[in-house]
Amino acid sequence: MLRYTLAMSIRVACLILAMVVQGWLMWVFFAGAILLPYFAVVLANAQGGGNAKASLPQAVAPTITIPAEAFSQKNTSESK
């Protein structure tokens, strides 16, 4: 959360500086103000919960087997 707050503070500074500065530096600050939220969210989501996933129980589903005989037609003449 601290990294996200820091990134948003830098974004506000970029917005203010983009309105004050002229020339190519203005575009650099605008680019920073536009791209920083994306990278802040990506970094915040990449942090994850750490070991929280390892402590969750794993679901085990039973394996279902269907023999091939269940799909074969024994008397094809009776169905016609």
MARLUM-573989 format. One record per residue: residue in one letter; z, x, y of N, C-alpha, C in turn. Coordinates in pm, 1 decimal. Layout:
N
<r "a"; <Z; X; Y>; <Z; X; Y>; <Z; X; Y>> ...
This chain:
80
<r "m"; <0.0; 82.2; -118.4>; <0.0; 0.0; 0.0>; <0.0; 86.8; 125.0>> <r "l"; <63.6; 200.8; 115.1>; <69.3; 290.8; 230.5>; <-69.3; 346.4; 262.7>> <r "r"; <-146.5; 379.2; 158.8>; <-281.6; 430.9; 182.1>; <-370.7; 326.2; 248.4>> <r "y"; <-356.7; 199.5; 205.2>; <-436.7; 91.6; 262.7>; <-400.1; 71.5; 409.5>> <r "t"; <-271.5; 74.5; 441.4>; <-226.8; 59.5; 579.5>; <-278.1; 174.9; 664.8>> <r "l"; <-275.1; 294.0; 611.4>; <-326.7; 409.8; 684.4>; <-477.0; 396.6; 708.2>> <r "a"; <-550.8; 352.1; 607.5>; <-695.6; 335.2; 622.7>; <-728.2; 227.9; 726.5>> <r "m"; <-652.3; 119.6; 728.2>; <-677.5; 14.7; 826.3>; <-639.7; 59.8; 967.1>> <r "s"; <-539.4; 145.0; 979.1>; <-503.4; 201.3; 1110.0>; <-615.3; 291.7; 1160.8>> <r "i"; <-671.4; 370.7; 1071.3>; <-784.5; 456.4; 1108.8>; <-904.1; 370.4; 1147.5>> <r "r"; <-921.4; 257.3; 1079.4>; <-1032.1; 166.6; 1111.9>; <-1017.7; 110.4; 1253.0>> <r "v"; <-896.6; 70.4; 1289.2>; <-873.3; 18.6; 1425.0>; <-901.0; 127.7; 1527.5>> <r "a"; <-858.5; 249.5; 1498.6>; <-885.9; 360.9; 1589.5>; <-1036.6; 384.6; 1601.3>> <r "c"; <-1108.9; 373.7; 1490.2>; <-1254.6; 390.4; 1493.9>; <-1320.1; 282.2; 1578.8>> <r "l"; <-1273.0; 158.8; 1567.1>; <-1328.6; 50.3; 1647.5>; <-1306.2; 73.4; 1796.8>> <r "i"; <-1186.2; 113.2; 1831.4>; <-1155.2; 138.3; 1972.6>; <-1237.6; 255.5; 2024.6>> <r "l"; <-1244.9; 363.4; 1947.4>; <-1322.3; 480.2; 1990.9>; <-1471.3; 450.5; 1997.4>> <r "a"; <-1521.2; 364.2; 1910.2>; <-1663.2; 329.2; 1912.2>; <-1699.0; 253.8; 2039.8>> <r "m"; <-1604.0; 181.7; 2094.9>; <-1630.1; 108.7; 2219.2>; <-1615.7; 196.0; 2342.1>> <r "v"; <-1551.0; 309.4; 2327.9>; <-1526.6; 397.4; 2442.3>; <-1629.7; 510.1; 2448.8>> <r "v"; <-1666.4; 564.4; 2334.9>; <-1753.2; 682.0; 2327.6>; <-1899.8; 638.6; 2333.1>> <r "q"; <-1984.2; 724.5; 2386.7>; <-2128.5; 699.5; 2394.5>; <-2203.0; 798.5; 2305.0>> <r "g"; <-2327.7; 764.8; 2271.8>; <-2414.0; 856.6; 2197.7>; <-2397.6; 843.6; 2046.5>> <r "w"; <-2429.8; 952.3; 1976.4>; <-2428.5; 951.1; 1831.0>; <-2288.0; 936.5; 1775.1>> <r "l"; <-2188.1; 982.3; 1849.5>; <-2049.7; 972.8; 1804.0>; <-2004.7; 826.8; 1794.3>> <r "m"; <-2061.1; 742.0; 1880.7>; <-2031.5; 599.5; 1875.9>; <-2072.4; 542.3; 1739.6>> <r "w"; <-2189.5; 582.3; 1690.8>; <-2239.1; 532.0; 1562.4>; <-2156.3; 584.5; 1446.4>> <r "v"; <-2104.3; 705.6; 1459.6>; <-2016.7; 760.0; 1355.1>; <-1888.6; 677.3; 1346.0>> <r "f"; <-1831.1; 642.7; 1461.6>; <-1710.0; 561.3; 1461.3>; <-1736.6; 419.8; 1410.4>> <r "f"; <-1851.1; 362.2; 1446.0>; <-1886.4; 230.3; 1393.1>; <-1903.4; 236.1; 1241.0>> <r "a"; <-1966.8; 340.7; 1191.3>; <-1983.9; 355.1; 1046.5>; <-1847.3; 368.5; 978.0>> <r "g"; <-1758.2; 443.0; 1038.5>; <-1623.2; 455.1; 982.9>; <-1550.8; 322.7; 981.6>> <r "a"; <-1566.2; 244.0; 1087.6>; <-1500.2; 114.0; 1095.5>; <-1557.7; 15.4; 994.0>> <r "i"; <-1684.8; 29.8; 961.2>; <-1748.1; -61.2; 866.4>; <-1721.6; -18.5; 721.9>> <r "l"; <-1727.1; 110.2; 693.2>; <-1715.9; 158.6; 555.2>; <-1572.1; 178.1; 507.7>> <r "l"; <-1479.1; 200.6; 598.5>; <-1340.7; 224.9; 557.0>; <-1277.6; 109.1; 479.3>> <r "p"; <-1298.9; -17.4; 517.0>; <-1237.4; -124.2; 436.4>; <-1285.1; -124.8; 291.5>> <r "y"; <-1412.4; -97.2; 269.8>; <-1464.9; -92.8; 133.5>; <-1394.2; 14.9; 52.0>> <r "f"; <-1387.4; 135.0; 106.4>; <-1325.0; 244.8; 33.2>; <-1174.6; 223.2; 17.4>> <r "a"; <-1110.9; 158.9; 115.5>; <-967.5; 131.9; 104.5>; <-939.5; 35.1; -9.8>> <r "v"; <-1022.1; -66.8; -24.4>; <-1002.6; -164.3; -132.5>; <-1032.8; -99.9; -267.7>> <r "v"; <-1137.8; -19.6; -274.9>; <-1171.6; 47.3; -400.9>; <-1058.5; 141.1; -443.2>> <r "l"; <-1004.4; 216.5; -350.1>; <-894.4; 306.8; -383.3>; <-768.1; 230.3; -420.8>> <r "a"; <-741.7; 119.3; -352.8>; <-622.4; 40.5; -384.9>; <-634.1; -20.5; -524.6>> <r "n"; <-752.7; -64.9; -562.2>; <-772.4; -123.2; -694.5>; <-776.5; -16.5; -803.7>> <r "a"; <-815.7; 103.4; -770.7>; <-823.5; 211.2; -868.7>; <-684.6; 262.2; -906.6>> <r "q"; <-585.7; 236.4; -824.7>; <-450.0; 281.6; -853.3>; <-398.3; 220.1; -982.7>> <r "g"; <-419.4; 90.2; -1000.0>; <-376.8; 22.8; -1122.6>; <-225.6; 11.1; -1131.5>> <r "g"; <-181.4; -31.3; -1247.4>; <-38.5; -51.5; -1268.8>; <27.3; 63.7; -1342.7>> <r "g"; <-45.1; 167.8; -1371.7>; <13.4; 281.1; -1442.2>; <32.6; 252.9; -1589.1>> <r "n"; <158.1; 257.4; -1635.6>; <188.5; 235.7; -1776.9>; <210.9; 88.9; -1810.4>> <r "a"; <187.6; -0.7; -1717.0>; <211.5; -142.8; -1742.0>; <118.4; -194.5; -1851.6>> <r "k"; <-1.7; -142.5; -1861.0>; <-96.1; -187.3; -1962.7>; <-54.4; -139.9; -2101.6>> <r "a"; <8.2; -25.5; -2110.7>; <47.8; 28.5; -2240.0>; <163.5; -50.6; -2300.6>> <r "s"; <245.9; -113.8; -2217.8>; <361.6; -184.8; -2269.8>; <328.2; -327.7; -2311.6>> <r "l"; <210.5; -377.8; -2279.7>; <173.1; -513.2; -2318.2>; <142.0; -518.6; -2467.3>> <r "p"; <182.4; -626.8; -2534.2>; <151.2; -638.5; -2677.1>; <2.4; -663.3; -2698.0>> <r "q"; <-48.6; -610.5; -2804.6>; <-190.2; -626.5; -2836.5>; <-208.9; -748.3; -2925.3>> <r "a"; <-307.8; -829.6; -2893.6>; <-338.6; -946.1; -2975.9>; <-425.7; -902.9; -3093.2>> <r "v"; <-391.6; -950.8; -3210.8>; <-467.3; -916.2; -3330.1>; <-526.0; -1045.7; -3386.2>> <r "a"; <-656.6; -1051.4; -3393.8>; <-724.2; -1168.8; -3447.1>; <-759.3; -1144.3; -3593.1>> <r "p"; <-742.3; -1245.4; -3677.1>; <-777.5; -1226.6; -3818.1>; <-928.7; -1217.2; -3834.5>> <r "t"; <-971.2; -1141.6; -3932.4>; <-1112.5; -1126.8; -3961.5>; <-1155.0; -1237.8; -4055.6>> <r "i"; <-1256.0; -1311.5; -4014.8>; <-1305.8; -1422.5; -4096.3>; <-1433.0; -1375.6; -4165.8>> <r "t"; <-1437.2; -1394.3; -4296.1>; <-1556.8; -1358.3; -4371.4>; <-1614.4; -1483.3; -4436.1>> <r "i"; <-1743.9; -1499.6; -4423.9>; <-1814.3; -1611.7; -4485.2>; <-1912.3; -1553.0; -4585.7>> <r "p"; <-1899.6; -1591.4; -4712.2>; <-1991.3; -1535.1; -4812.1>; <-2133.3; -1587.5; -4790.2>> <r "a"; <-2229.7; -1512.8; -4836.9>; <-2369.4; -1549.4; -4819.9>; <-2404.4; -1677.4; -4894.2>> <r "e"; <-2332.6; -1706.4; -5002.5>; <-2359.0; -1827.1; -5080.2>; <-2334.4; -1954.1; -4998.4>> <r "a"; <-2253.0; -1946.6; -4900.2>; <-2224.3; -2063.9; -4817.8>; <-2346.3; -2106.1; -4736.4>> <r "f"; <-2439.7; -2017.4; -4714.6>; <-2558.2; -2047.5; -4634.9>; <-2681.7; -2078.7; -4719.0>> <r "s"; <-2675.8; -2053.3; -4847.1>; <-2794.2; -2075.9; -4930.5>; <-2805.5; -2222.9; -4968.2>> <r "q"; <-2929.7; -2268.7; -4983.0>; <-2954.9; -2406.4; -5024.9>; <-2979.0; -2404.9; -5174.4>> <r "k"; <-2899.5; -2482.0; -5248.4>; <-2910.7; -2478.2; -5394.6>; <-3026.5; -2563.4; -5444.4>> <r "n"; <-3041.2; -2683.8; -5395.9>; <-3148.0; -2771.9; -5440.3>; <-3233.0; -2811.5; -5320.1>> <r "t"; <-3341.6; -2743.2; -5297.8>; <-3426.9; -2775.6; -5183.9>; <-3510.0; -2900.0; -5210.1>> <r "s"; <-3529.2; -2936.3; -5336.0>; <-3610.6; -3054.9; -5367.8>; <-3533.3; -3182.9; -5336.7>> <r "e"; <-3400.2; -3181.3; -5342.1>; <-3321.3; -3300.9; -5315.5>; <-3317.9; -3335.0; -5166.0>> <r "s"; <-3330.5; -3235.3; -5080.3>; <-3323.0; -3261.1; -4936.3>; <-3452.8; -3320.7; -4881.7>> <r "k"; <-3563.3; -3314.8; -4958.4>; <-3690.7; -3365.1; -4909.4>; <-3707.1; -3509.5; -4934.2>> 
